[in-house]
């Protein structure tokens, strides 16, 4: 848990500085879809019903979002949320794995004059890649004199969502 808390703090600090550097990237749209239907027993959305909106907001906060720009659009499909590979989350709702696919599509082009038209007309796929993230804990002891605070369920969730969003944004243009 100590390493997890350290990871959560580092992620939080990186997210605080990350938006300043990432704001140089512009997207014409961000869409997140959570489709866990491949796992009949998945209960993640029972605990995290706003996962889709939270991840979309986390990505949008790290870029310039301009629906009139000639910039790519990002769509993210989350297809697995699990705790150590198991898609049935415990009563606490904790998870440490999130998997999905990120697709970058062309933004406005000669055939579409607005982003809303672009959203209705499938544009060329610029790139697509899987993105899998896991959080791990360690049993290392804290240095003498340090106070250890266990992360809450919300801390863990925010760290994973924020880190996933940051990874999406970091790969824009790659």
ZAVEXLO-374253 format. One record per residue (C-alpha): residue number from 1; residue in three letters; z negated, x negated, y negated; chain. Coordinates in nm, 3 decimals, padded with zeros to 5 digits. Layout:
<NUM, 'Ala', <Z, X, Y>, 'A'>
...
***
This chain:
<1, 'Unk', <00.000, 00.000, 00.000>, 'A'>
<2, 'Unk', <-00.070, -00.289, -00.235>, 'A'>
<3, 'Unk', <00.285, -00.419, -00.208>, 'A'>
<4, 'Unk', <00.417, -00.065, -00.252>, 'A'>
<5, 'Unk', <00.218, -00.028, -00.573>, 'A'>
<6, 'Unk', <00.353, -00.363, -00.693>, 'A'>
<7, 'Unk', <00.703, -00.247, -00.607>, 'A'>
<8, 'Unk', <00.649, 00.079, -00.793>, 'A'>
<9, 'Unk', <00.520, -00.105, -01.100>, 'A'>
<10, 'Unk', <00.810, -00.353, -01.093>, 'A'>
<11, 'Unk', <01.057, -00.070, -01.054>, 'A'>
<12, 'Unk', <00.895, 00.112, -01.343>, 'A'>
<13, 'Unk', <00.914, -00.196, -01.562>, 'A'>
<14, 'Unk', <01.274, -00.259, -01.460>, 'A'>
<15, 'Unk', <01.362, 00.100, -01.537>, 'A'>
<16, 'Unk', <01.206, 00.064, -01.879>, 'A'>
<17, 'Unk', <01.426, -00.236, -01.959>, 'A'>
<18, 'Unk', <01.724, -00.129, -01.751>, 'A'>
<19, 'Unk', <01.841, 00.159, -01.973>, 'A'>
<20, 'Unk', <01.881, -00.075, -02.270>, 'A'>
<21, 'Unk', <02.122, -00.300, -02.082>, 'A'>
<22, 'Unk', <02.290, -00.019, -01.890>, 'A'>
<23, 'Unk', <02.355, 00.193, -02.198>, 'A'>
<24, 'Unk', <02.665, -00.019, -02.253>, 'A'>
<25, 'Unk', <02.823, 00.165, -01.960>, 'A'>
<26, 'Unk', <02.990, 00.496, -02.038>, 'A'>
<27, 'Unk', <03.063, 00.777, -01.796>, 'A'>
<28, 'Unk', <03.246, 01.101, -01.860>, 'A'>
<29, 'Unk', <03.027, 01.282, -01.608>, 'A'>
<30, 'Unk', <02.751, 01.253, -01.349>, 'A'>
<31, 'Unk', <02.708, 01.489, -01.058>, 'A'>
<32, 'Unk', <02.452, 01.473, -00.779>, 'A'>
<33, 'Unk', <02.465, 01.688, -00.469>, 'A'>
<34, 'Unk', <02.192, 01.687, -00.206>, 'A'>
<35, 'Unk', <02.330, 01.798, 00.129>, 'A'>
<36, 'Unk', <02.085, 01.744, 00.411>, 'A'>
<37, 'Unk', <02.260, 01.988, 00.647>, 'A'>
<38, 'Unk', <02.338, 01.714, 00.899>, 'A'>
<39, 'Unk', <01.969, 01.722, 00.988>, 'A'>
<40, 'Unk', <01.866, 02.072, 01.094>, 'A'>
<41, 'Unk', <01.499, 01.978, 01.080>, 'A'>
<42, 'Unk', <01.504, 01.816, 00.734>, 'A'>
<43, 'Unk', <01.229, 01.955, 00.515>, 'A'>
<44, 'Unk', <01.265, 01.721, 00.216>, 'A'>
<45, 'Unk', <01.383, 01.993, -00.020>, 'A'>
<46, 'Unk', <01.072, 02.197, 00.062>, 'A'>
<47, 'Unk', <00.870, 01.919, -00.101>, 'A'>
<48, 'Unk', <01.124, 01.796, -00.355>, 'A'>
<49, 'Unk', <01.334, 02.096, -00.465>, 'A'>
<50, 'Unk', <01.438, 01.921, -00.788>, 'A'>
<51, 'Unk', <01.568, 01.605, -00.618>, 'A'>
<52, 'Unk', <01.928, 01.677, -00.721>, 'A'>
<53, 'Unk', <01.840, 01.733, -01.089>, 'A'>
<54, 'Unk', <01.593, 01.443, -01.098>, 'A'>
<55, 'Unk', <01.845, 01.190, -00.966>, 'A'>
<56, 'Unk', <02.122, 01.320, -01.193>, 'A'>
<57, 'Unk', <01.892, 01.291, -01.494>, 'A'>
<58, 'Unk', <01.779, 00.941, -01.390>, 'A'>
<59, 'Unk', <02.140, 00.820, -01.373>, 'A'>
<60, 'Unk', <02.239, 00.992, -01.699>, 'A'>
<61, 'Unk', <01.946, 00.831, -01.882>, 'A'>
<62, 'Unk', <02.082, 00.485, -01.800>, 'A'>
<63, 'Unk', <02.436, 00.529, -01.932>, 'A'>
<64, 'Unk', <02.622, 00.665, -02.232>, 'A'>
<65, 'Unk', <02.736, 01.008, -02.118>, 'A'>
<66, 'Unk', <03.042, 01.124, -02.311>, 'A'>
<67, 'Unk', <03.239, 01.409, -02.155>, 'A'>
<68, 'Unk', <03.525, 01.340, -02.396>, 'A'>
<69, 'Unk', <03.556, 00.970, -02.313>, 'A'>
<70, 'Unk', <03.831, 00.816, -02.106>, 'A'>
<71, 'Unk', <03.565, 00.691, -01.867>, 'A'>
<72, 'Unk', <03.501, 00.730, -01.495>, 'A'>
<73, 'Unk', <03.294, 01.008, -01.344>, 'A'>
<74, 'Unk', <03.029, 00.942, -01.082>, 'A'>
<75, 'Unk', <02.939, 01.177, -00.800>, 'A'>
<76, 'Unk', <02.648, 01.101, -00.570>, 'A'>
<77, 'Unk', <02.592, 01.285, -00.244>, 'A'>
<78, 'Unk', <02.248, 01.237, -00.092>, 'A'>
<79, 'Unk', <02.269, 01.311, 00.279>, 'A'>
<80, 'Unk', <01.942, 01.177, 00.420>, 'A'>
<81, 'Unk', <01.583, 01.167, 00.302>, 'A'>
<82, 'Unk', <01.343, 01.030, 00.561>, 'A'>
<83, 'Unk', <01.014, 00.862, 00.635>, 'A'>
<84, 'Unk', <01.077, 00.563, 00.864>, 'A'>
<85, 'Unk', <01.398, 00.729, 00.989>, 'A'>
<86, 'Unk', <01.241, 01.069, 01.058>, 'A'>
<87, 'Unk', <01.390, 01.351, 00.849>, 'A'>
<88, 'Unk', <01.082, 01.567, 00.905>, 'A'>
<89, 'Unk', <00.851, 01.461, 00.626>, 'A'>
<90, 'Unk', <00.474, 01.478, 00.676>, 'A'>
<91, 'Unk', <00.260, 01.741, 00.503>, 'A'>
<92, 'Unk', <00.223, 01.503, 00.209>, 'A'>
<93, 'Unk', <00.602, 01.509, 00.153>, 'A'>
<94, 'Unk', <00.617, 01.129, 00.145>, 'A'>
<95, 'Unk', <00.945, 00.957, 00.218>, 'A'>
<96, 'Unk', <01.055, 00.596, 00.207>, 'A'>
<97, 'Unk', <01.428, 00.619, 00.275>, 'A'>
<98, 'Unk', <01.708, 00.781, 00.079>, 'A'>
<99, 'Unk', <02.074, 00.754, 00.177>, 'A'>
<100, 'Unk', <02.394, 00.875, 00.026>, 'A'>
<101, 'Unk', <02.745, 00.803, -00.092>, 'A'>
<102, 'Unk', <02.851, 00.718, -00.445>, 'A'>
<103, 'Unk', <03.206, 00.805, -00.548>, 'A'>
<104, 'Unk', <03.366, 00.695, -00.873>, 'A'>
<105, 'Unk', <03.657, 00.904, -00.993>, 'A'>
<106, 'Unk', <03.896, 00.855, -01.280>, 'A'>
<107, 'Unk', <03.793, 01.036, -01.595>, 'A'>
<108, 'Unk', <04.026, 01.195, -01.841>, 'A'>
<109, 'Unk', <04.386, 01.086, -01.795>, 'A'>
<110, 'Unk', <04.740, 01.193, -01.884>, 'A'>
<111, 'Unk', <04.715, 01.508, -01.669>, 'A'>
<112, 'Unk', <04.374, 01.622, -01.791>, 'A'>
<113, 'Unk', <04.284, 01.662, -02.154>, 'A'>
<114, 'Unk', <03.915, 01.738, -02.112>, 'A'>
<115, 'Unk', <03.642, 01.652, -01.868>, 'A'>
<116, 'Unk', <03.614, 02.016, -01.765>, 'A'>
<117, 'Unk', <03.980, 02.003, -01.660>, 'A'>
<118, 'Unk', <03.913, 01.675, -01.485>, 'A'>
<119, 'Unk', <03.627, 01.837, -01.294>, 'A'>
<120, 'Unk', <03.860, 02.115, -01.176>, 'A'>
<121, 'Unk', <04.139, 01.875, -01.082>, 'A'>
<122, 'Unk', <04.047, 01.608, -00.831>, 'A'>
<123, 'Unk', <04.136, 01.277, -00.993>, 'A'>
<124, 'Unk', <04.202, 00.956, -00.816>, 'A'>
<125, 'Unk', <03.906, 00.800, -00.639>, 'A'>
<126, 'Unk', <03.842, 00.461, -00.794>, 'A'>
<127, 'Unk', <03.585, 00.362, -00.538>, 'A'>
<128, 'Unk', <03.331, 00.491, -00.291>, 'A'>
<129, 'Unk', <03.044, 00.321, -00.116>, 'A'>
<130, 'Unk', <02.733, 00.410, 00.081>, 'A'>
<131, 'Unk', <02.400, 00.346, -00.087>, 'A'>
<132, 'Unk', <02.090, 00.325, 00.128>, 'A'>
<133, 'Unk', <01.748, 00.247, -00.008>, 'A'>
<134, 'Unk', <01.415, 00.198, 00.160>, 'A'>
<135, 'Unk', <01.070, 00.119, 00.031>, 'A'>
<136, 'Unk', <00.839, -00.092, 00.241>, 'A'>
<137, 'Unk', <00.468, -00.150, 00.225>, 'A'>
<138, 'Unk', <00.277, -00.460, 00.310>, 'A'>
<139, 'Unk', <-00.073, -00.538, 00.421>, 'A'>
<140, 'Unk', <-00.123, -00.831, 00.187>, 'A'>
<141, 'Unk', <-00.455, -00.844, 00.007>, 'A'>
<142, 'Unk', <-00.476, -00.844, -00.371>, 'A'>
<143, 'Unk', <-00.595, -01.155, -00.552>, 'A'>
<144, 'Unk', <-00.968, -01.180, -00.613>, 'A'>
<145, 'Unk', <-01.079, -00.973, -00.910>, 'A'>
<146, 'Unk', <-00.777, -00.743, -00.900>, 'A'>
<147, 'Unk', <-00.821, -00.369, -00.872>, 'A'>
<148, 'Unk', <-00.585, -00.198, -00.631>, 'A'>
<149, 'Unk', <-00.465, 00.152, -00.712>, 'A'>
<150, 'Unk', <-00.280, 00.340, -00.441>, 'A'>
<151, 'Unk', <00.037, 00.509, -00.565>, 'A'>
<152, 'Unk', <00.041, 00.885, -00.573>, 'A'>
<153, 'Unk', <00.306, 01.095, -00.407>, 'A'>
<154, 'Unk', <00.473, 01.132, -00.749>, 'A'>
<155, 'Unk', <00.466, 00.756, -00.814>, 'A'>
<156, 'Unk', <00.641, 00.690, -00.485>, 'A'>
<157, 'Unk', <00.901, 00.961, -00.552>, 'A'>
<158, 'Unk', <00.971, 00.840, -00.906>, 'A'>
<159, 'Unk', <01.002, 00.478, -00.794>, 'A'>
<160, 'Unk', <01.259, 00.563, -00.526>, 'A'>
<161, 'Unk', <01.460, 00.800, -00.748>, 'A'>
<162, 'Unk', <01.456, 00.553, -01.037>, 'A'>
<163, 'Unk', <01.557, 00.259, -00.820>, 'A'>
<164, 'Unk', <01.835, 00.461, -00.656>, 'A'>
<165, 'Unk', <01.969, 00.563, -00.998>, 'A'>
<166, 'Unk', <01.949, 00.204, -01.122>, 'A'>
<167, 'Unk', <02.146, 00.083, -00.819>, 'A'>
<168, 'Unk', <02.418, 00.342, -00.885>, 'A'>
<169, 'Unk', <02.448, 00.236, -01.249>, 'A'>
<170, 'Unk', <02.445, -00.137, -01.170>, 'A'>
<171, 'Unk', <02.755, -00.094, -00.953>, 'A'>
<172, 'Unk', <02.962, 00.095, -01.211>, 'A'>
<173, 'Unk', <03.276, -00.105, -01.266>, 'A'>
<174, 'Unk', <03.235, -00.319, -00.954>, 'A'>
***
